[in-house]
Amino acid sequence: MAVAALMNGRGAGPGAGPNGRSNSIVDGTTSKRSEIYRFQSNKPLYSAAWSTKHDHRFRLAVGSIVDREAGNRVTIVQLDENSGELVEKGNFNHEFPANNIAFIPDPNNIFPDLLATSADFLRIWRISPENVVTEELLLSNGKATQYCAPLTNFDWNDAEPNLMGTSSIDTTCTIWHVETGKALIRCVSGTTGQALNTVRCVSGTVKTQLIAHDKPVHDIAFSKLTNGKDHFATVGADGSARMFDLRHLEHSTIIYEDPTKTPLMRLAWNKQEPHLLATFAQDACEVIILDIRMPCNPLSKLKNHSGPINGLAWAPHSGHHICTAGDDKQALIWDVQCMPRPVDDPILAYTAGGEVNQVHWGAVHKNWISICFNKTLEILRV
């Protein structure tokens, strides 16, 4: 099945080849926009992120995954609608492969153009209007800033961009308070009445650090429960998913434990139904969907992958749709509104040109997802 329009009811386009590599899928409308755009790198790609700013249309960041000696980098790409390709706008070196990348949550464009990456440290970068990238901040979860346990992932709080959370192989999670350096506008007296931007430096301090699991923590994600600032969940190598409240960190709630204690690798909160959470175990071919109001009892299992799952992403604008991707080269979109009844099959499937490492659903461009495989970043209209 080709990538097709999902939320507005259009059917599957007939123009995709056997590997979904066509750049001219037709959906029966008068729109001339392609269904697929891609960026081709000279290095294998792993992590990616959508920009959340409305004034930067179809802009993403993508990171390579090669040996340290070969030189990793993160590339800023943006759609050139004339050529129909994602083109490089800027890049910067990144010593180790970035296991996660995220732009600052900023749909109202009130913060500087910031980008975060995680690997050995959590780093925050500033992107200039000319797409020159400079490192603004390095945050270490260890006492010695030169050495720390590697990070496995991080999350940037949507409701409060001054909050970030990191997970680490040393069993800890760290919640950071980051001063994002919002631009201050001041009027200069004189005949011109000129307005200047005074930009504060980006800085960060540890808000709290806690031992979250008995073994390495693989992922962390903030929940939109209540005000969206207090709750977060983690998954780890001990096979458990746990939920925390920043106001009461003396205890946590185990919301799921894998029956065989297999490590859980990633988690994602539903953007519209904040009591729903999805996760998957190491080398598993199924995704577990949980309702935290009924902890430890899976609400549903999505089972159509034929290889280990690597990534998952809920739709930002629908509480019923989730995309999963994995080693079977498949990106599958599911409609889960029938839960708790079984969800037997995905409603859309896309076959990529290689094993899919990550999948992300655009917060601004809500009908588009991004996937990384081999040396390719693709964005797909769904």
Disulfide bonds with the S-S distance in Angstrom:
none
